[in-house]
Amino acid sequence: MGLETLFAPQRVAVVGATEREGSVGRAVVENLLATFDGETVPVNPNAESVLGRETVPDLASAGDVDLAVVVVPPSVAIDVVEQAGEVGVENVVVITAGFGETGSEGASRERELRDVAEAYDLNLVGPNSLGVIATGVGMNATFGPDMALDGSISFMSQSGAFVTAVLDWANDRGIGFRDVVSLGNKAVLDERDFVRAWGDDPETDVILGYLEGVEEGRAFVDAAREVTDDTPIVLVKSGRTEAGAHAAASHTGTIAGSEAAYEAGLEQAGVLRAENVQELFDSAEALAGQPLPEGDGVAVVTNAGGPGVMATDAVGDAGLSLASFTQETLDGLAEELPETANRYNPVDVIGDADVERFAAAIDTVLGDPNVDACCIVSCPVAVLTFEDLAEVVVEKQAEHGKPVAVCFMGGDSARDAMGTVNEAGIPAYFDPARAIRSLDALREYRDVSQRTYDPPAEYDDVDREAAREILVDAADRGETRLGVEAMDLLSEYGIPTPEGSVVDTPEDAEEVAESIGGDVVMKIVSPDILHKSDIGGVRVGVPDEEVAATYDDLVQRARTYQPDAHILGVQVQEQLDLDEGVETIVGVNRDPQFGPLVLFGLGGIFVEVLEDTTVRVAPLSEREASEMIDDVQAAPLLRGARGRDPVDESAVVDTIGRLSQLATDFPAILELDVNPLVATDDGAAAVDVRLTIDPDEL
Amino acid sequence: MGLETLFAPQRVAVVGATEREGSVGRAVVENLLATFDGETVPVNPNAESVLGRETVPDLASAGDVDLAVVVVPPSVAIDVVEQAGEVGVENVVVITAGFGETGSEGASRERELRDVAEAYDLNLVGPNSLGVIATGVGMNATFGPDMALDGSISFMSQSGAFVTAVLDWANDRGIGFRDVVSLGNKAVLDERDFVRAWGDDPETDVILGYLEGVEEGRAFVDAAREVTDDTPIVLVKSGRTEAGAHAAASHTGTIAGSEAAYEAGLEQAGVLRAENVQELFDSAEALAGQPLPEGDGVAVVTNAGGPGVMATDAVGDAGLSLASFTQETLDGLAEELPETANRYNPVDVIGDADVERFAAAIDTVLGDPNVDACCIVSCPVAVLTFEDLAEVVVEKQAEHGKPVAVCFMGGDSARDAMGTVNEAGIPAYFDPARAIRSLDALREYRDVSQRTYDPPAEYDDVDREAAREILVDAADRGETRLGVEAMDLLSEYGIPTPEGSVVDTPEDAEEVAESIGGDVVMKIVSPDILHKSDIGGVRVGVPDEEVAATYDDLVQRARTYQPDAHILGVQVQEQLDLDEGVETIVGVNRDPQFGPLVLFGLGGIFVEVLEDTTVRVAPLSEREASEMIDDVQAAPLLRGARGRDPVDESAVVDTIGRLSQLATDFPAILELDVNPLVATDDGAAAVDVRLTIDPDEL
């Protein structure tokens, strides 16, 4: 069911309404009576009226209600929610605490609450929520002290206290909201539902969130990426650091996915991630108020050289560039500005510029086709008031329709002027770096909104049944960790492996070696011996005549090393010319929140010493697989650095895509490392593999 | 001459004082009359009085004057400064513009000004300065609109407009200053002089600066490092990015040193570098108001879980750690807090905490020996006012003497409370991340202040004269770019090189090869052939019997490749076992501002593809050379990663130190690359070298 009536109810019942001073039930009713355009219905069987409104004894007696706000004790709350379902209330906000956040008894109560809500298909916010605000209908259904101002930012928060903090601060700054939701324990509705609802809401320009975890990672990614085409999402996802993750877990009981998974997943979803509260709202203000820049060229117009340089440094730090002006612009500026001014970008109109000169320069640069955005920087000077300049900025921004950010470098003297431009949706700060960053948020979102989302790559030449059989066979043998004997699994998914097979007699070894031709590689195969090289269990460059003896020697070594090891045999493998190729690694592991993650990097020191790897949430589109190669610092080594032939990147991308599909097809695959995947100028081949499976998932 | 009388004058003359409305001369006199504790003497030969003060016609008639502020036109300014010198004025602030910032005529005028000032040993600020403020004597000798509040921050700025901006903003925020200097064109006094003066001033707690360039890099590093033992220096050095550097150069005409040089030099000097204005003042507030933490353990005390997690994330981002409480603290918190609270760090006193509960928790954690600093986070709640909490914070901070930062997460409701803690020197912000960063600035400066500065390493076994002869000989031959023939230069500075020498007959080649024994490496030696390998001019593993033929072949190839090349001969060199070693690179180049810079990295892909290198300003102490190895990401490869023997790091450090000394001893060395320097488990040897010299510097 959609959430339209949650955010635009006509009648709201407060179950647990009371006049008791300091109570949550009183606060909610007071807030609704003070703000709500619709009708507030207090529900209380023990009082005739609450704050002058006649009560009803229960929801059944309340008539048509679009939203029930529940503030009764936890022991009663489930019955109330059940009644809401019975009488056809669509939306419930459970403010009551004492559920999952309080231990095992609360957790079981929360499961019960979820079951009831699902049975009646209720839109349930909470429990343990501060409540919900919807400025469209003037509804403050929270027990917090502040109502939000009108605006186009919709905001959800996993911390109710943070909602009160943000409202207090935002009201002071003049920042308004569309809808505000305190998510509480997310027993039913979670971030995904609100992202979808606000993505469909034409009045929401920006979606903001403070989250400590995401309930279902992959599903959230899919939902968010559809929304981010049209509506920017900016999130603070806390618990980024080890210390923070630990604190978040003890705060909400969330089992957090790994930070790497969040980073990858949110990026794949096109979600902009803010590191802190300031970044969150700076981005939101710009996105809510300004158009997106067409290109990356920024003009800086300043009346002071130093701050102009600071702004320019910030342009260099950002994904933006300093625009090169056309000759027409330069000629225009030459006419408008005195000789000592600088008409090249950053334009310095110099300290004696009055508002007319400043306006002329702003107008000229905004008219330049190479200018996609403009940052206006002013220090306090005697010949100009910030307030006059503010009016010019608002006018010129509206005229040219390009994004603008402002830097009024003053204290008290700049306050009103900042208010003026803020009202027109233009961000204003003291610090030039902050103004430029707000333009960079627009650039970042433009890139996201222009991305085309390809579906995950699907390879239809894979043999899923054969692959399953290999996994089932291993599970039947009681094996959960496999080595080279899992190479066939790769083959079934179309991943090239060196010619060869596992044999269990010296004679078979000779036969396989002969059919391969040339020197071969031989490896002991045993689920009990994971580090084959350490016991001399791998031989390279074995000539024909030594194959049989090498077989015996490998088996002998394995027996000596670990007498009770289960030896499956010896793998005899075509010897690839590794000098011709580059060793890479493709790995898969499973995140509790996001499911299978795919890792890519170059082998050896690049993974082990430099940790130069990148991760994506599977399944992957071909574009995403290809971007993984761009991501690693060592990528030039695959692309012909140091005089080598470039490798066949498409073969690497193909392997990444096929492994992503394999991991997605089989939840039983807990970990899978292809190491090395040797990439050459005419392909890529998996030389070794390690696999861990969970038989229960087969 | 010291700058004491510049910042504490008794009589100040304003040369060019006038009553003309809107003039700089009037503004300076007005500012002085409004604020200055001492006597203001207007100098004007054409007026009897200015703003009610009797004028004198010139400095000679002004009696004892400690400081002359010059606002006359540029054509007259030099004469005025000369007169100041003649009559014994020690300090001059030249506000007059029209010098180096305006082109070649101005530049020559500025040189004249400098000569005059130096002839009289004048402390001259400017020209093109906004002026100087010294709150200790209530002196506002600027033409800006604002006087500074009293405080302990001394501030210099290469942008006068930025001074006006900062004062306007700081007055609004209640931030005070000790001295403020607009540096102007830095014709005489520059950042180094003020850093020294403020380092000696007991009333200056923090030195802040906005710089677009440093005049003499190495000298500034030496001056600053002495100061940073006792007084923190925080700088915004703009022109960090390519775009910014270009803008700075056109703004001030500064020839900027490379960003890498600034980064290294400022770090070596112990200067804290702020990336933007917000960071600059956030750091300053903390450093001016709070004690330094003894260790890195931070306690977070919050009344809201979510913001507590945000603060904890910020701890993880910083160089701080979350303190582990003692059992005593945990027991104490258990007594003070309700059961649902979290007594582990971050401590959550939960939303219904009144000021007494909050105070008890703060008191307990500040008393914990594992807690070195504390961040207090509060959301708006009904049971607590920010103002009450502010008083508790001020009291507890003073009682325990540990650094504290505060997060009052509200808007208008938090303003007074922030003012209260600010007055006690405690930083307060909305954003938890900002509060934690201010504590991190204290940690960063503590590390700097505890560093011991070793003198540059000096190797007295070097043969400087022999090295000079090698350079002079090359210059005499007209050669400015040298290859392996410069290996001897390294030897004279005690850097091990493979055995061998350059020969010019096949017979000599055989003789040298024989004396070396075993296979040798042979390389063509010609100043005209820089890329020897490209023409097959390098042979490795040459056995005895092939030495003569190889000699001929190498010479033949060189002649074919470049018929007019000047061929010095062939180098015959001991063949090191490179498989046993790790290839590193040590390079030197010369920065216009900082002089010789030393670069270190691992060879091959690490330098070429990964750009994994580090730079220091020479000369280096042994500690600094050793830290260069720590700096590179690939350092584990020198330390036994992937099963290799660790190399002899001391031999690498030794080579870095000796090259640093070589580059410092000979300004003629423009570039010097030892590539590779092969490090093994029992030493390091320079295998190849490239050198560029400037004969004029010999």
Contacts between the chains, C-beta under 8 A, distances in Angstrom:
chain1	res1	chain2	res2	distance
A	22	B	382	7.2
A	102	B	340	7.1
A	145	B	380	6.5
A	145	B	382	6.9
A	157	B	306	7.1
A	158	B	306	6.4
A	159	B	304	6.3
A	159	B	305	6.2
A	159	B	306	2.4
A	159	B	307	6.8
A	159	B	309	7.9
A	161	B	303	7.2
A	161	B	304	3.1
A	161	B	305	7.2
A	161	B	306	6.1
A	161	B	307	6.6
A	161	B	351	6.0
A	161	B	379	3.9
A	161	B	381	7.6
A	161	B	409	8.0
A	162	B	304	6.7
A	162	B	306	4.5
A	162	B	307	5.9
A	162	B	379	6.9
A	162	B	409	7.6
A	164	B	379	5.6
A	164	B	380	5.3
A	164	B	381	7.5
A	165	B	304	7.5
A	165	B	307	6.8
A	165	B	379	4.5
A	165	B	380	6.2
A	165	B	409	3.4
A	165	B	410	6.3
A	165	B	430	7.6
A	168	B	380	5.0
A	168	B	409	7.5
A	168	B	410	4.1
A	168	B	411	4.9
A	168	B	412	7.5
A	168	B	413	5.7
A	168	B	414	7.5
A	169	B	409	6.9
A	169	B	410	6.0
A	169	B	411	4.1
A	169	B	414	7.9
A	169	B	430	5.6
A	170	B	411	7.1
A	171	B	411	6.0
A	171	B	412	7.7
A	172	B	410	7.8
A	172	B	411	2.6
A	172	B	412	4.5
A	173	B	411	6.4
A	210	B	306	6.4
A	212	B	306	6.9
A	212	B	309	6.2
A	236	B	310	7.2
A	238	B	306	7.1
A	238	B	309	4.5
A	238	B	310	5.4
A	238	B	313	5.4
A	239	B	309	6.1
A	239	B	313	6.8
A	240	B	313	5.0
A	240	B	316	7.1
A	240	B	317	7.8
A	241	B	312	7.3
A	241	B	313	5.1
A	241	B	315	7.4
A	241	B	316	2.4
A	241	B	317	6.2
A	242	B	316	6.1
A	243	B	312	5.0
A	243	B	313	7.3
A	243	B	315	5.6
A	243	B	316	4.4
A	243	B	321	7.3
A	243	B	322	4.8
A	244	B	309	5.6
A	244	B	310	7.8
A	244	B	312	4.5
A	244	B	313	3.4
A	244	B	315	7.7
A	244	B	316	5.3
A	246	B	312	7.8
A	247	B	308	6.4
A	247	B	309	4.7
A	247	B	312	4.1
A	247	B	322	7.8
A	247	B	346	5.4
A	248	B	309	4.7
A	250	B	342	6.4
A	250	B	344	7.0
A	251	B	305	3.9
A	251	B	306	7.2
A	251	B	308	7.0
A	251	B	309	5.8
A	251	B	342	7.4
A	251	B	348	7.2
A	252	B	305	7.2
A	275	B	317	7.7
A	275	B	433	7.0
A	276	B	310	6.9
A	276	B	314	7.0
A	276	B	431	5.5
A	276	B	432	7.4
A	276	B	433	3.6
A	276	B	434	7.4
A	277	B	310	7.0
A	277	B	430	6.7
A	277	B	431	4.4
A	277	B	432	7.3
A	277	B	433	7.0
A	278	B	430	7.8
A	278	B	431	4.9
A	278	B	433	7.3
A	278	B	434	6.9
A	303	B	161	7.2
A	304	B	159	6.3
A	304	B	161	3.1
A	304	B	162	6.7
A	304	B	165	7.5
A	305	B	159	6.1
A	305	B	161	7.3
A	305	B	251	3.9
A	305	B	252	7.2
A	306	B	157	7.1
A	306	B	158	6.4
A	306	B	159	2.3
A	306	B	160	8.0
A	306	B	161	6.1
A	306	B	162	4.5
A	306	B	210	6.4
A	306	B	212	6.9
A	306	B	238	7.1
A	306	B	251	7.2
A	307	B	159	6.8
A	307	B	161	6.6
A	307	B	162	5.9
A	307	B	165	6.8
A	308	B	247	6.4
A	308	B	251	7.0
A	309	B	159	7.9
A	309	B	212	6.2
A	309	B	238	4.5
A	309	B	239	6.1
A	309	B	244	5.6
A	309	B	247	4.7
A	309	B	248	4.7
A	309	B	251	5.8
A	310	B	236	7.2
A	310	B	238	5.4
A	310	B	244	7.7
A	310	B	276	6.9
A	310	B	277	7.0
A	312	B	241	7.4
A	312	B	243	5.0
A	312	B	244	4.5
A	312	B	246	7.8
A	312	B	247	4.2
A	313	B	238	5.4
A	313	B	239	6.8
A	313	B	240	5.0
A	313	B	241	5.1
A	313	B	243	7.3
A	313	B	244	3.4
A	314	B	276	7.1
A	315	B	241	7.4
A	315	B	243	5.6
A	315	B	244	7.7
A	316	B	240	7.1
A	316	B	241	2.4
A	316	B	242	6.1
A	316	B	243	4.3
A	316	B	244	5.3
A	317	B	240	7.7
A	317	B	241	6.2
A	317	B	275	7.7
A	321	B	243	7.3
A	322	B	243	4.8
A	322	B	247	7.8
A	340	B	102	7.1
A	342	B	250	6.5
A	342	B	251	7.5
A	344	B	250	7.0
A	346	B	247	5.4
A	348	B	251	7.2
A	351	B	161	6.0
A	379	B	161	3.9
A	379	B	162	6.9
A	379	B	164	5.6
A	379	B	165	4.5
A	380	B	145	6.5
A	380	B	164	5.2
A	380	B	165	6.2
A	380	B	168	5.0
A	381	B	161	7.6
A	381	B	164	7.5
A	382	B	22	7.2
A	382	B	145	6.9
A	409	B	161	8.0
A	409	B	162	7.5
A	409	B	165	3.4
A	409	B	166	8.0
A	409	B	168	7.4
A	409	B	169	6.9
A	410	B	165	6.3
A	410	B	168	4.1
A	410	B	169	6.0
A	410	B	172	7.8
A	411	B	168	4.9
A	411	B	169	4.1
A	411	B	170	7.1
A	411	B	171	6.0
A	411	B	172	2.6
A	411	B	173	6.4
A	412	B	168	7.5
A	412	B	171	7.6
A	412	B	172	4.5
A	413	B	168	5.6
A	414	B	168	7.5
A	414	B	169	7.9
A	430	B	165	7.7
A	430	B	169	5.7
A	430	B	277	6.7
A	430	B	278	7.8
A	431	B	276	5.4
A	431	B	277	4.4
A	431	B	278	4.8
A	432	B	276	7.4
A	432	B	277	7.3
A	433	B	275	6.9
A	433	B	276	3.6
A	433	B	277	7.0
A	433	B	278	7.3
A	434	B	276	7.4
A	434	B	278	6.9
A	604	B	642	7.2
A	605	B	634	7.4
A	605	B	637	6.4
A	605	B	641	7.1
A	605	B	642	6.6
A	608	B	641	6.9
A	608	B	642	6.5
A	609	B	633	7.8
A	609	B	634	6.5
A	609	B	636	4.8
A	609	B	637	6.0
A	609	B	641	5.1
A	609	B	642	7.2
A	610	B	610	7.4
A	610	B	612	8.0
A	610	B	633	5.7
A	610	B	634	6.7
A	612	B	610	8.0
A	633	B	609	7.7
A	633	B	610	5.6
A	634	B	605	7.4
A	634	B	609	6.4
A	634	B	610	6.7
A	636	B	609	4.8
A	637	B	605	6.4
A	637	B	609	6.0
A	641	B	605	7.1
A	641	B	608	6.9
A	641	B	609	5.1
A	642	B	604	7.2
A	642	B	605	6.6
A	642	B	608	6.4
A	642	B	609	7.2
